[in-house]
């Protein structure tokens, strides 16, 4: 294995920029943390990979990449200055479930896997680009290039970045692989993202099954996937998302095809790496507000005003109607535990109005503290604390510092740290747009006028409901709905 490691290191186009001690530390680290993929990581260092191209393309457009990646970070990994980024939870989920998902796709929809095409891409020696596609799928006389994706939990979504940036990265990855395939005579007819649409909890259970039972667990997961996903029910199916055959990108301020941009950006990145230069990050110039942009802002403002007026009317009327409902039930003295309506379920329960009782008791010579519940220390919650007293006691006993939340990062210190690592601090600038309701006389007059129009909304809805109830059912509506067709690609 050592011979192969030395050969791979020597074959890297930027091998002259590798530091010996850094490489030794890198090898020790990866041998400990990811020994099975050590050679794969070295091969990947020879060029831009499919999961990396989206980051470089986004930066070349002056946009922020998802998943906490930057071009400079990718460069540091390829120079073996830092160990490979540890896969995020959803990425690790994807690595383990990739093969079972592919087997389930073939079992449910048929077709064959083109392993020879996949191996050709894996072993290709295209300058500055590397790739390891998930699946080449032969179906209905078409060659389909597939990239698999697995569910991401709500907490994971918060740390992954913009949804648009993620989708762009996934699409870029497929175009990257297809361009390599094209140069090797393996052009795909379709590019497909195969998204495993199941609850994250189920996906995690499958991961645990494979880790625990190995090959037996793998077969069990494939069997469960095949039986559960074949019906294509929402939330329990495979979503096939077809990627556009070409996408226009704004590369360094100029529009071009993504299939032109990928080799340009890859070559530029590797050229800087070979020369030992910092990876450039495109920062778009600020432009003056154009007449077209001003007109668009006016249209957006008008729509926001309409929606705000409708929202305020609905909130006001909803609150008033609920007050009327409570008053009506109270005055009529209607006895019920619950009533199920068509759109709402109503319930009521009797309890003492402690606020009203307290106001009366205060006028009597009664010790109110003697009437309070006795606290149970073992079951006390944060909400039970008197924060003012707690703060003073912590301060008095020198424990306040230990109980403070982790302070926010200092922008100046962060900028210094980024600069020291070769990152461009300007690339981390973000624009925050604030929208606040104006309070000028003119604005109040506009909203007052809109408020007059919104009073007809519920009458309009009632009229539409009445029309729907009395309208004749169409011939199509009388027919029984058919089962959703099976997914066909091709």
SULJO-V605985 format. One record per residue. RES is the residue in one small letter. SS is DSSP state (hx for helix, st for strand, lp for the rest). Layout:
BEGIN
res=RES ss=SS
res=RES ss=SS
END
This chain:
BEGIN
res=x ss=lp
res=x ss=hx
res=x ss=hx
res=x ss=hx
res=x ss=hx
res=x ss=hx
res=x ss=hx
res=x ss=hx
res=x ss=hx
res=x ss=hx
res=x ss=hx
res=x ss=lp
res=x ss=lp
res=x ss=lp
res=x ss=hx
res=x ss=hx
res=x ss=hx
res=x ss=lp
res=x ss=lp
res=x ss=hx
res=x ss=hx
res=x ss=hx
res=x ss=hx
res=x ss=hx
res=x ss=hx
res=x ss=hx
res=x ss=hx
res=x ss=hx
res=x ss=hx
res=x ss=hx
res=x ss=hx
res=x ss=hx
res=x ss=hx
res=x ss=lp
res=x ss=hx
res=x ss=hx
res=x ss=hx
res=x ss=hx
res=x ss=hx
res=x ss=hx
res=x ss=hx
res=x ss=hx
res=x ss=hx
res=x ss=hx
res=x ss=lp
res=x ss=lp
res=x ss=lp
res=x ss=st
res=x ss=lp
res=x ss=hx
res=x ss=hx
res=x ss=hx
res=x ss=hx
res=x ss=hx
res=x ss=hx
res=x ss=hx
res=x ss=hx
res=x ss=hx
res=x ss=hx
res=x ss=hx
res=x ss=lp
res=x ss=lp
res=x ss=lp
res=x ss=lp
res=x ss=lp
res=x ss=lp
res=x ss=lp
res=x ss=lp
res=x ss=lp
res=x ss=lp
res=x ss=hx
res=x ss=hx
res=x ss=hx
res=x ss=hx
res=x ss=hx
res=x ss=hx
res=x ss=hx
res=x ss=hx
res=x ss=lp
res=x ss=lp
res=x ss=lp
res=x ss=lp
res=x ss=lp
res=x ss=lp
res=x ss=lp
res=x ss=lp
res=x ss=lp
res=x ss=lp
res=x ss=hx
res=x ss=hx
res=x ss=hx
res=x ss=hx
res=x ss=hx
res=x ss=hx
res=x ss=hx
res=x ss=hx
res=x ss=hx
res=x ss=hx
res=x ss=hx
res=x ss=hx
res=x ss=hx
res=x ss=hx
res=x ss=hx
res=x ss=hx
res=x ss=hx
res=x ss=hx
res=x ss=hx
res=x ss=hx
res=x ss=hx
res=x ss=lp
res=x ss=lp
res=x ss=st
res=x ss=st
res=x ss=lp
res=x ss=hx
res=x ss=hx
res=x ss=hx
res=x ss=hx
res=x ss=hx
res=x ss=hx
res=x ss=hx
res=x ss=hx
res=x ss=lp
res=x ss=lp
res=x ss=lp
res=x ss=lp
res=x ss=lp
res=x ss=lp
res=x ss=st
res=x ss=lp
res=x ss=lp
res=x ss=lp
res=x ss=lp
res=x ss=lp
res=x ss=st
res=x ss=st
res=x ss=st
res=x ss=st
res=x ss=st
res=x ss=lp
res=x ss=lp
res=x ss=st
res=x ss=st
res=x ss=st
res=x ss=st
res=x ss=st
res=x ss=st
res=x ss=st
res=x ss=st
res=x ss=lp
res=x ss=lp
res=x ss=lp
res=x ss=lp
res=x ss=hx
res=x ss=hx
res=x ss=hx
res=x ss=hx
res=x ss=hx
res=x ss=lp
res=x ss=lp
res=x ss=lp
res=x ss=lp
res=x ss=hx
res=x ss=hx
res=x ss=hx
res=x ss=hx
res=x ss=hx
res=x ss=hx
res=x ss=hx
res=x ss=hx
res=x ss=hx
res=x ss=hx
res=x ss=hx
res=x ss=hx
res=x ss=hx
res=x ss=hx
res=x ss=hx
res=x ss=hx
res=x ss=hx
res=x ss=hx
res=x ss=hx
res=x ss=hx
res=x ss=hx
res=x ss=lp
res=x ss=lp
res=x ss=lp
res=x ss=lp
res=x ss=lp
res=x ss=lp
res=x ss=st
res=x ss=st
res=x ss=st
res=x ss=st
res=x ss=st
res=x ss=st
res=x ss=st
res=x ss=st
res=x ss=lp
res=x ss=lp
res=x ss=hx
res=x ss=hx
res=x ss=hx
res=x ss=hx
res=x ss=hx
res=x ss=hx
res=x ss=hx
res=x ss=hx
res=x ss=hx
res=x ss=hx
res=x ss=hx
res=x ss=hx
res=x ss=hx
res=x ss=hx
res=x ss=hx
res=x ss=hx
res=x ss=hx
res=x ss=hx
res=x ss=hx
res=x ss=hx
res=x ss=hx
res=x ss=hx
res=x ss=hx
res=x ss=hx
res=x ss=hx
res=x ss=hx
res=x ss=hx
res=x ss=hx
res=x ss=hx
res=x ss=hx
res=x ss=lp
res=x ss=lp
res=x ss=lp
res=x ss=st
res=x ss=lp
res=x ss=lp
res=x ss=st
res=x ss=st
res=x ss=st
res=x ss=st
res=x ss=st
res=x ss=st
res=x ss=st
res=x ss=lp
res=x ss=lp
res=x ss=lp
res=x ss=lp
res=x ss=lp
res=x ss=st
res=x ss=st
res=x ss=st
res=x ss=st
res=x ss=lp
res=x ss=lp
res=x ss=st
res=x ss=st
res=x ss=st
res=x ss=st
res=x ss=hx
res=x ss=hx
res=x ss=hx
res=x ss=hx
res=x ss=hx
res=x ss=hx
res=x ss=hx
res=x ss=hx
res=x ss=hx
res=x ss=hx
res=x ss=hx
res=x ss=hx
res=x ss=hx
res=x ss=hx
res=x ss=hx
res=x ss=hx
res=x ss=hx
res=x ss=hx
res=x ss=lp
res=x ss=lp
res=x ss=lp
res=x ss=lp
res=x ss=lp
res=x ss=lp
res=x ss=lp
res=x ss=lp
res=x ss=lp
res=x ss=lp
res=x ss=lp
res=x ss=lp
res=x ss=lp
res=x ss=lp
res=x ss=lp
res=x ss=hx
res=x ss=hx
res=x ss=hx
res=x ss=hx
res=x ss=hx
res=x ss=hx
res=x ss=hx
res=x ss=hx
res=x ss=hx
res=x ss=hx
res=x ss=hx
res=x ss=hx
res=x ss=hx
res=x ss=hx
res=x ss=hx
res=x ss=hx
res=x ss=hx
res=x ss=hx
res=x ss=hx
res=x ss=hx
res=x ss=hx
res=x ss=hx
res=x ss=hx
res=x ss=hx
res=x ss=hx
res=x ss=hx
res=x ss=hx
res=x ss=hx
res=x ss=hx
res=x ss=hx
res=x ss=hx
res=x ss=hx
res=x ss=hx
res=x ss=hx
res=x ss=hx
res=x ss=hx
res=x ss=hx
res=x ss=hx
res=x ss=hx
res=x ss=hx
res=x ss=hx
res=x ss=hx
res=x ss=lp
res=x ss=lp
res=x ss=lp
res=x ss=lp
res=x ss=lp
res=x ss=st
res=x ss=st
res=x ss=st
res=x ss=lp
res=x ss=lp
res=x ss=lp
res=x ss=lp
res=x ss=st
res=x ss=st
res=x ss=st
res=x ss=lp
res=x ss=lp
res=x ss=lp
res=x ss=lp
res=x ss=lp
res=x ss=lp
res=x ss=hx
res=x ss=hx
res=x ss=hx
res=x ss=hx
res=x ss=hx
res=x ss=hx
res=x ss=hx
res=x ss=hx
res=x ss=lp
res=x ss=lp
res=x ss=lp
res=x ss=lp
res=x ss=lp
res=x ss=lp
res=x ss=hx
res=x ss=hx
res=x ss=hx
res=x ss=hx
res=x ss=lp
res=x ss=lp
res=x ss=lp
res=x ss=lp
res=x ss=lp
res=x ss=hx
res=x ss=hx
res=x ss=hx
res=x ss=lp
res=x ss=lp
res=x ss=hx
res=x ss=hx
res=x ss=hx
res=x ss=lp
res=x ss=lp
res=x ss=hx
res=x ss=hx
res=x ss=hx
res=x ss=hx
res=x ss=hx
res=x ss=hx
res=x ss=hx
res=x ss=hx
res=x ss=hx
res=x ss=hx
res=x ss=lp
res=x ss=lp
res=x ss=lp
res=x ss=hx
res=x ss=hx
res=x ss=hx
res=x ss=hx
res=x ss=lp
res=x ss=lp
res=x ss=lp
res=x ss=lp
res=x ss=lp
res=x ss=lp
res=x ss=lp
res=x ss=hx
res=x ss=hx
res=x ss=hx
res=x ss=hx
res=x ss=hx
res=x ss=hx
res=x ss=hx
res=x ss=hx
res=x ss=hx
res=x ss=hx
res=x ss=lp
res=x ss=lp
res=x ss=lp
res=x ss=lp
res=x ss=hx
res=x ss=hx
res=x ss=hx
res=x ss=hx
res=x ss=lp
res=x ss=lp
res=x ss=lp
res=x ss=lp
res=x ss=lp
res=x ss=lp
res=x ss=lp
res=x ss=lp
res=x ss=lp
res=x ss=lp
res=x ss=lp
res=x ss=lp
res=x ss=hx
res=x ss=hx
res=x ss=hx
res=x ss=hx
res=x ss=hx
res=x ss=hx
res=x ss=hx
res=x ss=hx
res=x ss=hx
res=x ss=hx
res=x ss=hx
res=x ss=hx
res=x ss=hx
res=x ss=hx
res=x ss=lp
res=x ss=lp
res=x ss=hx
res=x ss=hx
res=x ss=hx
res=x ss=hx
res=x ss=hx
res=x ss=hx
res=x ss=hx
res=x ss=hx
res=x ss=hx
res=x ss=hx
res=x ss=hx
res=x ss=hx
res=x ss=hx
res=x ss=hx
res=x ss=lp
res=x ss=lp
res=x ss=lp
res=x ss=lp
res=x ss=hx
res=x ss=hx
res=x ss=hx
res=x ss=hx
res=x ss=lp
res=x ss=lp
res=x ss=lp
res=x ss=lp
res=x ss=lp
res=x ss=lp
res=x ss=lp
res=x ss=lp
res=x ss=lp
res=x ss=lp
res=x ss=lp
res=x ss=lp
END
